[in-house]
Amino acid sequence: MTVDRALTRVAFCVLLASSCRSNYSRQVAGSPYPKLERHSPTSVFGQARVTDHTGAPDPVYLIIRSDDAGFSHSVNVALQRLIDSGLPLSVSVMFACPWYQETVEMLKRHPTVAIGIHLTLNSEWKNYRWGPVSGREAVPTLVDADGYFFPSAEALFRSHPSSREIEKELRARSSEHSRT
């Protein structure tokens, strides 16, 4: 995924989240987040101005949710650009993916960003795969013959995954998050 495509994906998610314009310099009393007012979307990264409406509904608060951090370097570059924009942000990190360490280093420099763990038990990309944090030998019912997660949830369930192995893998991700 290219940086431009990753940014487009983030921008599209923002537009879906709320049709509004915002003024990022004006804060609502008692809230750390920018005041947003409903309006037609014209900008994603704070270039639009607030327009005042008579009888406008209560302000809407928007926190951007960035998904799949750690998936690839280009996703991480897009995430860094989003962090640099100053918009309120929540990030989920995919610890099973190869670029998660870069994400962790980036997020250590930005302690105000809200962070969560993206728990995934499948790897849907044909030529870009990942496997369990706990190791393929530790959770054999969760991986295919090549040691990667199955390409879909359906394929995973057809393999009759062990609930103990699922718990083991998800706890390993939580432990990885705690160590970093």
MARMISE-823428 format. One record per residue: residue number from 1; x, y, z of N, C-alpha, C, CB in turn. Coordinates in pm, 1 decimal. Glycine has a CB too. Layout:
REM residues N
[pt NUM, [X, Y, Z], [X, Y, Z], [X, Y, Z], [X, Y, Z]]
...
REM end
This chain:
REM residues 180
[pt 1, [85.8, -116.6, 0.0], [0.0, 0.0, 0.0], [90.6, 123.1, 0.0], [-97.7, -0.4, 123.1]]
[pt 2, [68.5, 213.9, -90.1], [148.6, 334.7, -98.5], [104.8, 434.4, 8.2], [137.8, 397.1, -238.3]]
[pt 3, [191.2, 532.8, 34.2], [157.2, 636.1, 131.8], [31.8, 710.2, 87.1], [274.8, 734.9, 150.7]]
[pt 4, [25.1, 746.0, -42.0], [-92.6, 818.0, -91.0], [-219.7, 735.8, -73.1], [-74.9, 854.7, -238.3]]
[pt 5, [-211.5, 606.5, -99.6], [-329.8, 521.5, -83.1], [-366.7, 510.3, 64.6], [-304.9, 381.1, -143.0]]
[pt 6, [-265.1, 499.4, 150.1], [-292.2, 492.0, 293.6], [-356.4, 621.1, 342.1], [-163.0, 463.9, 372.1]]
[pt 7, [-305.5, 736.5, 296.3], [-365.6, 863.9, 335.0], [-507.7, 876.9, 281.4], [-280.2, 980.1, 285.1]]
[pt 8, [-529.6, 829.6, 159.3], [-663.6, 832.7, 101.8], [-758.3, 748.3, 185.8], [-661.8, 782.8, -43.8]]
[pt 9, [-710.7, 633.1, 232.0], [-792.5, 545.7, 315.5], [-828.3, 616.1, 446.0], [-718.9, 413.4, 344.2]]
[pt 10, [-730.2, 682.4, 507.7], [-755.9, 756.8, 630.4], [-854.1, 869.4, 602.7], [-624.8, 812.6, 689.4]]
[pt 11, [-831.5, 942.1, 493.5], [-919.4, 1054.0, 459.4], [-1061.8, 1006.2, 436.6], [-867.9, 1126.7, 335.0]]
[pt 12, [-1079.0, 896.3, 366.8], [-1211.4, 842.1, 340.8], [-1280.5, 805.5, 471.8], [-1202.3, 719.6, 248.9]]
[pt 13, [-1204.6, 746.3, 564.8], [-1262.1, 709.8, 694.3], [-1305.8, 834.1, 770.4], [-1161.1, 629.5, 777.7]]
[pt 14, [-1228.7, 942.2, 761.1], [-1266.6, 1066.0, 828.2], [-1394.9, 1120.5, 768.4], [-1154.4, 1170.2, 818.0]]
[pt 15, [-1406.7, 1118.9, 635.6], [-1527.3, 1169.2, 572.0], [-1648.3, 1085.8, 609.6], [-1510.4, 1171.4, 421.5]]
[pt 16, [-1628.5, 956.6, 623.9], [-1739.5, 871.6, 666.1], [-1779.1, 899.0, 810.4], [-1702.8, 724.9, 649.4]]
[pt 17, [-1680.7, 934.7, 893.0], [-1707.9, 955.0, 1034.7], [-1799.1, 1073.9, 1060.2], [-1579.0, 973.5, 1109.4]]
[pt 18, [-1783.4, 1179.1, 982.5], [-1864.6, 1297.5, 1007.8], [-1858.9, 1390.4, 888.7], [-1818.0, 1370.0, 1134.5]]
[pt 19, [-1972.5, 1441.4, 848.4], [-1975.5, 1543.9, 744.1], [-1970.7, 1677.5, 814.8], [-2103.3, 1531.6, 651.9]]
[pt 20, [-1851.0, 1731.5, 831.2], [-1836.9, 1854.2, 907.6], [-1715.0, 1931.9, 863.6], [-1828.8, 1824.0, 1055.6]]
[pt 21, [-1713.0, 2058.3, 901.8], [-1595.0, 2142.8, 889.9], [-1547.4, 2169.4, 1031.2], [-1625.2, 2276.8, 811.8]]
[pt 22, [-1421.5, 2203.4, 1047.1], [-1372.8, 2226.7, 1182.4], [-1274.8, 2342.0, 1189.1], [-1308.1, 2102.2, 1236.3]]
[pt 23, [-1256.9, 2392.9, 1308.4], [-1155.9, 2493.3, 1336.2], [-1070.9, 2433.9, 1447.0], [-1219.1, 2633.9, 1376.7]]
[pt 24, [-950.7, 2391.2, 1414.2], [-868.8, 2318.4, 1510.4], [-806.4, 2408.0, 1615.7], [-761.1, 2243.9, 1438.9]]
[pt 25, [-817.3, 2539.1, 1599.7], [-761.5, 2628.0, 1700.2], [-863.8, 2661.7, 1808.3], [-710.7, 2755.4, 1634.8]]
[pt 26, [-991.6, 2639.6, 1782.6], [-1094.9, 2672.7, 1880.1], [-1137.3, 2545.5, 1952.6], [-1216.8, 2740.8, 1811.6]]
[pt 27, [-1124.2, 2545.1, 2082.7], [-1161.2, 2429.9, 2163.0], [-1293.0, 2455.9, 2234.2], [-1050.9, 2396.7, 2264.2]]
[pt 28, [-1367.2, 2351.1, 2259.3], [-1489.9, 2361.3, 2336.4], [-1451.8, 2353.2, 2484.0], [-1592.7, 2249.0, 2296.9]]
[pt 29, [-1510.3, 2438.3, 2565.5], [-1478.2, 2440.6, 2708.1], [-1492.9, 2301.5, 2768.4], [-1568.3, 2540.7, 2782.4]]
[pt 30, [-1391.1, 2259.7, 2840.3], [-1396.0, 2130.9, 2908.4], [-1361.8, 2011.7, 2820.3], [-1530.7, 2111.2, 2965.7]]
[pt 31, [-1331.4, 2031.9, 2693.3], [-1300.2, 1920.9, 2603.4], [-1162.0, 1940.5, 2542.2], [-1406.9, 1908.6, 2492.5]]
[pt 32, [-1080.0, 1835.0, 2539.1], [-948.8, 1847.4, 2475.3], [-957.6, 1838.1, 2323.3], [-855.2, 1739.9, 2527.7]]
[pt 33, [-1076.5, 1814.4, 2269.8], [-1091.3, 1792.1, 2126.2], [-1147.6, 1914.2, 2055.7], [-1180.7, 1672.4, 2100.7]]
[pt 34, [-1114.8, 1930.7, 1929.9], [-1166.3, 2045.1, 1854.4], [-1318.1, 2040.2, 1841.8], [-1103.0, 2049.9, 1715.6]]
[pt 35, [-1376.9, 2158.1, 1833.7], [-1520.6, 2167.8, 1810.8], [-1546.7, 2145.7, 1662.5], [-1576.9, 2306.0, 1858.1]]
[pt 36, [-1641.3, 2061.6, 1630.9], [-1676.4, 2034.1, 1492.9], [-1822.1, 2068.7, 1472.6], [-1648.6, 1886.6, 1455.8]]
[pt 37, [-1853.4, 2124.9, 1359.9], [-1991.7, 2155.3, 1327.9], [-2030.7, 2084.3, 1200.6], [-2013.4, 2306.1, 1314.4]]
[pt 38, [-2152.9, 2034.4, 1196.3], [-2199.6, 1962.3, 1078.5], [-2202.9, 2056.1, 958.8], [-2339.0, 1900.9, 1103.2]]
[pt 39, [-2150.8, 2007.9, 848.6], [-2149.0, 2084.6, 724.9], [-2099.5, 1991.7, 615.9], [-2059.1, 2212.9, 736.7]]
[pt 40, [-2103.4, 2035.8, 493.5], [-2055.0, 1950.7, 385.6], [-1903.0, 1939.3, 392.9], [-2098.9, 2006.1, 248.3]]
[pt 41, [-1847.9, 1819.2, 372.0], [-1703.1, 1802.1, 382.8], [-1630.6, 1866.9, 265.6], [-1667.7, 1653.9, 390.4]]
[pt 42, [-1525.8, 1943.9, 298.4], [-1443.0, 2002.2, 192.6], [-1296.7, 1972.9, 216.5], [-1465.2, 2153.0, 183.3]]
[pt 43, [-1262.8, 1929.9, 336.0], [-1123.6, 1908.1, 368.3], [-1112.7, 1800.9, 474.1], [-1057.1, 2037.3, 414.9]]
[pt 44, [-1002.5, 1733.2, 473.9], [-980.9, 1630.1, 573.3], [-879.0, 1674.2, 676.3], [-936.4, 1501.6, 507.3]]
[pt 45, [-778.0, 1748.5, 635.8], [-667.4, 1779.4, 724.1], [-669.4, 1921.9, 776.8], [-539.5, 1754.8, 653.5]]
[pt 46, [-786.7, 1972.1, 813.1], [-796.7, 2097.4, 883.4], [-785.1, 2221.4, 797.3], [-694.9, 2101.8, 985.5]]
[pt 47, [-806.2, 2212.7, 668.1], [-794.0, 2328.5, 582.0], [-923.8, 2408.1, 574.4], [-751.7, 2285.7, 443.9]]
[pt 48, [-1032.4, 2349.5, 613.5], [-1161.8, 2419.1, 606.0], [-1180.7, 2504.1, 730.8], [-1279.3, 2317.7, 590.7]]
[pt 49, [-1268.4, 2602.3, 722.1], [-1299.2, 2688.9, 835.4], [-1437.5, 2653.7, 889.0], [-1292.1, 2838.7, 794.7]]
[pt 50, [-1459.6, 2690.1, 1013.4], [-1591.2, 2670.7, 1074.2], [-1687.0, 2772.7, 1015.1], [-1584.7, 2683.9, 1229.7]]
[pt 51, [-1805.3, 2726.5, 987.8], [-1910.0, 2819.7, 946.6], [-2016.1, 2816.2, 1054.3], [-1969.6, 2783.5, 805.3]]
[pt 52, [-2062.7, 2931.5, 1094.3], [-2162.7, 2938.9, 1199.4], [-2301.4, 2927.3, 1138.7], [-2149.1, 3069.7, 1279.2]]
[pt 53, [-2383.8, 2845.0, 1198.7], [-2520.2, 2823.9, 1153.2], [-2615.3, 2863.6, 1264.9], [-2543.1, 2676.4, 1110.2]]
[pt 54, [-2717.8, 2935.9, 1230.9], [-2820.7, 2968.3, 1327.7], [-2898.6, 2840.5, 1355.1], [-2914.3, 3083.4, 1276.5]]
[pt 55, [-2915.4, 2808.8, 1481.3], [-2990.7, 2689.1, 1517.5], [-2916.1, 2560.7, 1488.5], [-3121.0, 2687.6, 1445.5]]
[pt 56, [-2783.4, 2566.7, 1479.4], [-2704.1, 2446.8, 1451.9], [-2715.3, 2349.5, 1568.0], [-2556.3, 2483.2, 1426.3]]
[pt 57, [-2704.9, 2219.8, 1540.3], [-2711.5, 2121.0, 1647.6], [-2589.1, 2133.3, 1738.1], [-2721.6, 1978.2, 1589.6]]
[pt 58, [-2593.4, 2062.8, 1849.5], [-2479.6, 2061.8, 1940.0], [-2353.6, 2021.8, 1863.8], [-2504.6, 1965.9, 2058.4]]
[pt 59, [-2237.6, 2066.8, 1910.5], [-2114.1, 2033.3, 1840.5], [-2089.9, 1882.3, 1839.3], [-1995.5, 2105.1, 1905.3]]
[pt 60, [-2021.0, 1838.3, 1737.4], [-1983.7, 1698.5, 1721.2], [-1834.4, 1689.8, 1747.9], [-2020.7, 1643.6, 1577.8]]
[pt 61, [-1791.4, 1587.4, 1819.6], [-1650.0, 1569.5, 1847.2], [-1599.9, 1452.0, 1765.0], [-1624.2, 1547.1, 1998.9]]
[pt 62, [-1488.3, 1471.8, 1700.6], [-1433.1, 1371.0, 1611.7], [-1295.3, 1329.9, 1659.0], [-1427.1, 1422.6, 1468.0]]
[pt 63, [-1276.8, 1201.5, 1677.4], [-1145.3, 1144.5, 1701.9], [-1119.5, 1050.5, 1585.8], [-1136.6, 1070.1, 1842.1]]
[pt 64, [-1009.1, 1068.9, 1518.7], [-977.6, 985.6, 1403.0], [-920.6, 853.2, 1450.7], [-878.2, 1057.1, 1308.1]]
[pt 65, [-974.9, 745.9, 1399.5], [-929.9, 610.3, 1432.8], [-844.0, 559.9, 1318.4], [-1050.9, 513.9, 1459.0]]
[pt 66, [-717.0, 537.7, 1345.5], [-624.8, 486.8, 1244.7], [-603.8, 338.2, 1269.3], [-489.3, 563.8, 1247.8]]
[pt 67, [-634.6, 259.4, 1169.8], [-630.9, 114.1, 1180.6], [-507.1, 58.6, 1111.0], [-758.1, 52.3, 1120.8]]
[pt 68, [-464.7, -60.5, 1148.1], [-360.0, -136.9, 1079.5], [-220.2, -76.9, 1091.6], [-394.6, -149.5, 935.2]]
[pt 69, [-191.3, 0.9, 1195.5], [-55.1, 50.1, 1215.1], [36.8, -70.3, 1232.7], [-46.2, 146.6, 1338.5]]
[pt 70, [152.1, -63.8, 1169.0], [246.2, -175.5, 1173.2], [232.1, -269.4, 1056.1], [228.7, -252.1, 1299.6]]
[pt 71, [128.2, -251.6, 977.1], [104.4, -336.7, 860.9], [217.9, -325.1, 759.1], [-28.8, -300.3, 795.2]]
[pt 72, [260.1, -200.3, 731.8], [367.8, -176.8, 635.8], [432.3, -41.6, 665.0], [314.5, -182.1, 489.5]]
[pt 73, [546.7, -18.7, 603.6], [615.2, 108.9, 621.2], [529.1, 223.6, 569.4], [750.9, 107.4, 549.5]]
[pt 74, [463.5, 205.8, 455.0], [382.6, 314.7, 399.1], [265.4, 350.6, 490.5], [330.2, 275.7, 260.6]]
[pt 75, [206.8, 253.4, 556.2], [100.1, 282.5, 653.0], [157.8, 363.1, 769.3], [34.0, 150.7, 704.8]]
[pt 76, [277.8, 327.0, 813.4], [341.1, 400.6, 922.3], [375.3, 543.9, 881.7], [466.9, 328.2, 968.1]]
[pt 77, [419.8, 564.1, 758.1], [449.4, 699.4, 709.4], [320.7, 782.2, 708.6], [513.1, 694.8, 566.4]]
[pt 78, [213.3, 723.6, 661.6], [83.6, 794.1, 661.0], [39.9, 825.6, 803.9], [-25.2, 709.2, 589.3]]
[pt 79, [61.9, 732.4, 894.8], [27.5, 755.4, 1034.9], [109.4, 871.4, 1090.8], [50.9, 627.7, 1118.6]]
[pt 80, [238.2, 876.7, 1059.2], [321.8, 986.8, 1107.5], [270.1, 1120.8, 1055.1], [468.6, 965.9, 1064.9]]
[pt 81, [229.8, 1124.2, 929.1], [173.2, 1247.7, 872.5], [45.1, 1286.7, 946.4], [144.3, 1230.1, 721.1]]
[pt 82, [-35.4, 1189.0, 978.3], [-158.8, 1216.3, 1050.8], [-129.1, 1268.3, 1191.6], [-245.4, 1090.1, 1058.0]]
[pt 83, [-33.7, 1206.9, 1259.4], [5.8, 1253.6, 1392.9], [55.4, 1397.8, 1384.2], [115.9, 1161.6, 1453.8]]
[pt 84, [137.3, 1427.1, 1283.0], [192.5, 1561.3, 1265.7], [84.7, 1666.2, 1238.3], [293.1, 1561.1, 1152.6]]
[pt 85, [-31.8, 1623.8, 1190.9], [-140.6, 1718.3, 1163.4], [-199.3, 1776.2, 1291.8], [-250.6, 1649.9, 1082.7]]
[pt 86, [-177.8, 1708.1, 1404.2], [-230.5, 1756.0, 1531.0], [-374.8, 1718.1, 1558.4], [-218.1, 1901.9, 1536.3]]
[pt 87, [-437.4, 1643.8, 1468.7], [-576.0, 1601.5, 1489.5], [-582.7, 1498.7, 1601.8], [-635.9, 1543.3, 1359.3]]
[pt 88, [-692.5, 1494.0, 1678.1], [-706.3, 1392.1, 1783.0], [-711.7, 1253.8, 1719.1], [-833.9, 1417.5, 1869.2]]
[pt 89, [-637.0, 1160.8, 1775.8], [-612.2, 1034.9, 1707.5], [-610.9, 916.5, 1801.5], [-482.7, 1041.5, 1634.0]]
[pt 90, [-664.2, 805.7, 1753.2], [-657.9, 677.1, 1819.9], [-601.5, 577.6, 1719.2], [-799.1, 632.2, 1873.6]]
[pt 91, [-506.9, 495.4, 1762.3], [-435.7, 404.7, 1672.0], [-446.4, 261.4, 1721.7], [-287.7, 445.7, 1659.0]]
[pt 92, [-469.5, 168.0, 1629.5], [-460.1, 26.0, 1665.0], [-338.2, -32.5, 1595.2], [-590.6, -52.0, 1625.3]]
[pt 93, [-256.1, -103.7, 1672.3], [-130.7, -160.1, 1622.0], [-148.0, -309.0, 1598.1], [-14.4, -134.1, 1720.9]]
[pt 94, [-104.7, -353.0, 1479.8], [-107.2, -496.2, 1445.4], [28.4, -556.2, 1481.4], [-139.9, -518.5, 1292.5]]
[pt 95, [39.0, -611.9, 1601.5], [166.0, -665.2, 1649.5], [211.0, -789.6, 1573.2], [155.3, -697.3, 1796.1]]
[pt 96, [123.2, -851.7, 1499.9], [161.8, -970.0, 1422.8], [228.4, -932.4, 1290.8], [39.9, -1057.2, 1396.0]]
[pt 97, [224.4, -807.1, 1252.0], [278.8, -763.7, 1122.6], [424.3, -719.1, 1134.4], [194.3, -649.6, 1065.3]]
[pt 98, [497.6, -729.8, 1023.7], [641.5, -703.8, 1026.0], [684.3, -561.8, 1064.1], [696.3, -734.5, 893.9]]
[pt 99, [603.4, -461.2, 1043.3], [645.3, -323.3, 1067.2], [596.8, -267.5, 1201.0], [595.6, -235.8, 955.9]]
[pt 100, [553.5, -353.5, 1292.6], [500.9, -303.1, 1419.7], [608.3, -233.4, 1502.9], [440.4, -417.3, 1499.8]]
[pt 101, [734.2, -277.9, 1494.1], [839.2, -215.9, 1576.1], [860.8, -69.4, 1537.2], [971.2, -293.9, 1561.8]]
[pt 102, [852.1, -40.0, 1408.2], [862.3, 98.2, 1363.8], [746.1, 179.9, 1421.7], [863.1, 106.0, 1208.8]]
[pt 103, [627.6, 121.2, 1423.3], [510.3, 188.5, 1479.6], [531.3, 218.1, 1627.6], [384.2, 102.6, 1460.0]]
[pt 104, [581.1, 120.9, 1700.4], [603.1, 137.9, 1844.1], [702.3, 251.5, 1869.8], [654.6, 6.4, 1907.1]]
[pt 105, [810.7, 254.9, 1795.0], [909.4, 362.5, 1811.6], [846.1, 499.1, 1783.2], [1030.8, 339.6, 1718.1]]
[pt 106, [764.9, 506.7, 1679.8], [696.5, 631.3, 1645.2], [602.5, 673.8, 1758.1], [617.9, 615.1, 1513.1]]
[pt 107, [525.2, 580.3, 1807.8], [426.7, 613.2, 1910.5], [492.1, 648.0, 2044.5], [330.5, 497.0, 1929.0]]
[pt 108, [610.7, 597.1, 2070.5], [683.0, 635.6, 2192.0], [717.0, 784.8, 2189.8], [811.7, 551.8, 2206.9]]
[pt 109, [736.8, 839.2, 2071.4], [766.2, 982.7, 2058.0], [639.7, 1068.4, 2069.3], [835.2, 1010.0, 1923.8]]
[pt 110, [523.2, 1004.5, 2069.8], [395.4, 1077.0, 2074.8], [305.5, 1014.0, 2181.5], [324.5, 1075.4, 1935.0]]
[pt 111, [337.4, 1036.8, 2308.2], [263.7, 968.6, 2415.8], [118.0, 1011.3, 2431.4], [333.5, 991.4, 2544.6]]
[pt 112, [75.6, 1117.4, 2365.5], [-64.1, 1160.1, 2379.3], [-157.8, 1086.2, 2284.0], [-75.1, 1309.6, 2355.3]]
[pt 113, [-103.2, 1009.4, 2190.5], [-186.6, 933.7, 2097.2], [-243.9, 811.5, 2169.7], [-104.6, 890.4, 1971.0]]
[pt 114, [-374.8, 792.8, 2160.5], [-440.6, 676.4, 2221.8], [-406.6, 551.8, 2140.0], [-596.4, 696.9, 2230.0]]
[pt 115, [-368.6, 444.1, 2208.4], [-320.6, 323.2, 2139.8], [-401.2, 201.8, 2184.9], [-169.5, 300.5, 2167.1]]
[pt 116, [-431.2, 114.6, 2088.7], [-495.6, -12.2, 2117.5], [-428.7, -123.0, 2038.8], [-645.0, -6.0, 2085.4]]
[pt 117, [-467.0, -244.7, 2066.4], [-411.4, -360.9, 1997.5], [-512.1, -409.7, 1895.2], [-375.0, -474.0, 2097.6]]
[pt 118, [-467.1, -424.8, 1771.1], [-551.7, -480.4, 1665.3], [-530.5, -631.7, 1668.2], [-516.9, -418.5, 1522.2]]
[pt 119, [-629.3, -702.6, 1715.7], [-619.9, -848.2, 1726.2], [-672.0, -911.5, 1598.5], [-698.5, -900.6, 1848.8]]
[pt 120, [-585.1, -978.1, 1527.0], [-624.6, -1044.6, 1403.3], [-572.1, -1187.4, 1404.3], [-572.1, -967.6, 1279.4]]
[pt 121, [-651.4, -1276.2, 1350.7], [-610.2, -1416.2, 1341.5], [-611.4, -1464.8, 1197.1], [-701.1, -1504.2, 1426.9]]
[pt 122, [-611.6, -1370.2, 1103.4], [-600.7, -1408.7, 963.0], [-507.2, -1312.4, 891.3], [-740.1, -1410.7, 894.9]]
[pt 123, [-461.7, -1355.7, 774.9], [-366.3, -1279.2, 694.2], [-413.9, -1288.0, 549.9], [-218.0, -1333.4, 710.0]]
[pt 124, [-493.2, -1190.4, 507.9], [-568.4, -1201.4, 382.7], [-493.2, -1164.7, 255.7], [-686.7, -1116.8, 391.4]]
[pt 125, [-374.9, -1108.1, 264.6], [-301.9, -1066.6, 145.0], [-228.8, -1185.9, 83.5], [-201.9, -953.9, 178.7]]
[pt 126, [-236.1, -1201.1, -46.4], [-177.3, -1316.5, -115.0], [-24.5, -1320.8, -103.6], [-217.1, -1314.7, -261.5]]
[pt 127, [41.9, -1209.5, -124.9], [188.3, -1207.7, -127.8], [250.7, -1133.3, -10.4], [235.3, -1145.8, -255.7]]
[pt 128, [173.9, -1106.2, 90.2], [224.5, -1038.5, 209.2], [154.6, -1101.4, 328.3], [200.4, -882.5, 203.3]]
[pt 129, [223.0, -1192.0, 393.7], [160.2, -1273.5, 498.2], [229.7, -1253.9, 632.2], [162.4, -1421.8, 459.3]]
[pt 130, [160.2, -1285.2, 737.8], [218.0, -1282.8, 870.7], [160.3, -1397.4, 951.1], [192.2, -1147.6, 940.5]]
[pt 131, [227.2, -1428.1, 1059.7], [186.0, -1540.0, 1143.1], [177.6, -1500.1, 1288.4], [281.3, -1655.8, 1126.9]]
[pt 132, [166.5, -1598.0, 1374.3], [144.0, -1571.6, 1516.3], [266.9, -1515.9, 1587.7], [99.8, -1697.8, 1584.5]]
[pt 133, [242.8, -1429.1, 1683.1], [347.8, -1374.3, 1768.4], [404.6, -1484.3, 1857.1], [293.7, -1257.6, 1854.4]]
[pt 134, [319.0, -1576.4, 1898.0], [361.5, -1683.4, 1987.8], [441.0, -1793.1, 1917.1], [241.2, -1744.0, 2054.6]]
[pt 135, [449.7, -1788.6, 1785.1], [524.0, -1889.6, 1709.2], [431.5, -1996.3, 1653.2], [630.4, -1954.5, 1797.1]]
[pt 136, [461.8, -2041.5, 1532.7], [373.5, -2137.5, 1465.1], [363.7, -2271.1, 1537.1], [421.8, -2160.7, 1324.4]]
[pt 137, [470.5, -2312.0, 1605.6], [466.7, -2439.8, 1678.6], [375.9, -2432.3, 1801.1], [608.1, -2480.5, 1721.6]]
[pt 138, [362.1, -2313.3, 1857.9], [281.7, -2295.7, 1979.0], [131.9, -2296.1, 1950.9], [319.5, -2166.7, 2047.4]]
[pt 139, [94.7, -2261.0, 1826.7], [-47.9, -2250.5, 1793.3], [-75.2, -2313.7, 1655.8], [-93.4, -2101.6, 1794.5]]
[pt 140, [-52.3, -2441.3, 1640.8], [-61.7, -2504.6, 1508.4], [-200.3, -2502.5, 1444.5], [-17.3, -2645.2, 1518.9]]
[pt 141, [-306.5, -2492.6, 1521.7], [-440.4, -2490.7, 1460.4], [-475.4, -2353.3, 1403.7], [-546.1, -2532.2, 1563.0]]
[pt 142, [-390.1, -2253.3, 1428.2], [-416.6, -2118.0, 1379.6], [-342.1, -2085.7, 1250.4], [-379.2, -2017.7, 1485.5]]
[pt 143, [-256.6, -2178.6, 1203.6], [-173.3, -2148.7, 1086.6], [-192.3, -2251.2, 975.1], [-26.6, -2143.3, 1126.9]]
[pt 144, [-160.1, -2206.5, 852.6], [-167.7, -2296.3, 737.0], [-38.9, -2379.3, 726.4], [-191.2, -2215.2, 606.0]]
[pt 145, [-24.2, -2454.6, 620.2], [91.0, -2542.5, 601.8], [223.1, -2465.3, 595.4], [73.4, -2624.3, 475.4]]
[pt 146, [217.7, -2337.2, 558.1], [338.9, -2255.5, 549.9], [369.7, -2181.8, 680.2], [325.4, -2155.4, 437.4]]
[pt 147, [285.2, -2197.2, 780.8], [308.3, -2133.7, 909.6], [252.3, -1993.5, 923.0], [452.1, -2129.5, 936.0]]
[pt 148, [174.0, -1951.1, 824.4], [110.8, -1819.0, 830.2], [-34.7, -1834.5, 873.3], [119.8, -1746.4, 692.6]]
[pt 149, [-92.5, -1721.8, 919.9], [-235.3, -1724.8, 948.1], [-311.5, -1756.5, 819.5], [-282.6, -1589.8, 1008.5]]
[pt 150, [-430.3, -1813.5, 835.4], [-514.7, -1845.6, 720.5], [-558.7, -1717.1, 649.5], [-638.1, -1927.8, 765.0]]
[pt 151, [-590.9, -1726.8, 520.8], [-625.4, -1606.4, 444.6], [-763.4, -1547.8, 474.8], [-617.7, -1637.2, 299.9]]
[pt 152, [-844.7, -1616.2, 550.8], [-978.4, -1564.3, 581.7], [-1026.9, -1625.7, 712.6], [-1078.8, -1594.9, 466.1]]
[pt 153, [-1127.5, -1562.0, 770.0], [-1188.7, -1615.4, 891.4], [-1254.0, -1750.5, 862.7], [-1292.6, -1516.2, 947.9]]
[pt 154, [-1311.5, -1763.0, 743.3], [-1376.2, -1889.5, 706.0], [-1274.0, -2003.8, 702.8], [-1445.6, -1876.0, 568.3]]
[pt 155, [-1157.7, -1977.4, 642.9], [-1053.2, -2080.4, 636.5], [-1003.7, -2115.6, 776.6], [-935.2, -2032.8, 548.8]]
[pt 156, [-993.1, -2017.4, 862.8], [-952.9, -2043.3, 1001.4], [-1054.6, -2133.8, 1069.5], [-937.9, -1911.0, 1079.8]]
[pt 157, [-1182.4, -2102.3, 1057.6], [-1284.7, -2181.8, 1124.6], [-1296.7, -2322.9, 1065.9], [-1418.6, -2111.1, 1115.6]]
[pt 158, [-1268.5, -2338.0, 936.9], [-1268.4, -2472.6, 876.9], [-1159.0, -2560.8, 936.4], [-1250.0, -2463.1, 725.0]]
[pt 159, [-1054.5, -2498.4, 988.7], [-944.5, -2576.6, 1047.7], [-971.8, -2614.2, 1193.3], [-813.8, -2497.9, 1038.9]]
[pt 160, [-1087.6, -2573.5, 1245.3], [-1127.2, -2602.8, 1383.3], [-1020.5, -2557.8, 1482.5], [-1154.3, -2752.6, 1400.3]]
[pt 161, [-1000.7, -2426.6, 1493.0], [-895.2, -2375.0, 1580.9], [-924.0, -2404.9, 1728.0], [-879.2, -2224.4, 1561.0]]
[pt 162, [-818.6, -2428.7, 1799.9], [-828.7, -2455.3, 1943.0], [-852.5, -2323.7, 2017.1], [-700.4, -2526.0, 1995.6]]
[pt 163, [-952.5, -2321.4, 2103.0], [-979.7, -2199.4, 2180.7], [-862.7, -2167.6, 2274.1], [-1110.5, -2215.1, 2262.6]]
[pt 164, [-794.9, -2269.6, 2321.0], [-676.3, -2246.5, 2406.2], [-563.7, -2181.7, 2326.0], [-626.8, -2379.7, 2468.5]]
[pt 165, [-547.6, -2223.4, 2199.9], [-444.9, -2162.6, 2116.0], [-480.8, -2018.0, 2079.8], [-424.9, -2245.6, 1988.6]]
[pt 166, [-608.3, -1992.9, 2057.2], [-652.2, -1855.3, 2030.4], [-620.0, -1767.8, 2150.9], [-804.8, -1850.4, 1998.2]]
[pt 167, [-656.2, -1814.3, 2269.5], [-627.3, -1737.8, 2390.5], [-476.8, -1717.6, 2407.0], [-685.3, -1808.5, 2513.9]]
[pt 168, [-399.1, -1821.5, 2382.6], [-253.3, -1812.5, 2394.8], [-197.0, -1705.6, 2301.1], [-188.5, -1948.6, 2364.5]]
[pt 169, [-242.1, -1703.6, 2177.3], [-193.7, -1605.7, 2079.6], [-236.3, -1464.2, 2117.1], [-245.1, -1640.3, 1939.7]]
[pt 170, [-360.7, -1445.7, 2155.0], [-407.2, -1311.6, 2189.9], [-338.8, -1260.2, 2316.4], [-559.1, -1311.5, 2208.7]]
[pt 171, [-311.9, -1347.6, 2411.1], [-237.2, -1307.0, 2530.9], [-92.2, -1272.6, 2495.1], [-240.7, -1419.4, 2637.6]]
[pt 172, [-34.0, -1344.8, 2400.4], [101.4, -1313.2, 2355.3], [107.5, -1173.1, 2295.7], [149.2, -1416.4, 2252.5]]
[pt 173, [4.2, -1134.0, 2223.7], [-1.0, -998.1, 2166.4], [-9.4, -894.7, 2277.4], [-121.9, -982.9, 2070.3]]
[pt 174, [-91.0, -924.1, 2376.6], [-104.5, -831.8, 2489.7], [28.6, -819.2, 2563.7], [-215.7, -879.7, 2586.7]]
[pt 175, [99.3, -930.6, 2579.3], [230.0, -927.9, 2645.2], [330.4, -848.0, 2561.5], [281.9, -1072.0, 2668.6]]
[pt 176, [326.3, -863.8, 2429.8], [415.1, -790.4, 2340.4], [388.2, -640.1, 2354.2], [396.0, -836.9, 2192.9]]
[pt 177, [261.2, -604.7, 2362.9], [223.7, -464.2, 2379.1], [277.9, -411.8, 2512.0], [69.2, -446.9, 2372.2]]
[pt 178, [268.9, -489.8, 2618.1], [315.2, -446.4, 2750.2], [466.8, -426.6, 2752.3], [274.3, -548.7, 2857.1]]
[pt 179, [541.1, -512.4, 2681.0], [687.6, -502.1, 2678.9], [734.0, -379.0, 2603.3], [748.8, -626.7, 2616.3]]
[pt 180, [658.0, -339.8, 2502.0], [702.3, -226.1, 2420.0], [644.6, -100.2, 2474.1], [662.6, -243.0, 2273.5]]
REM end
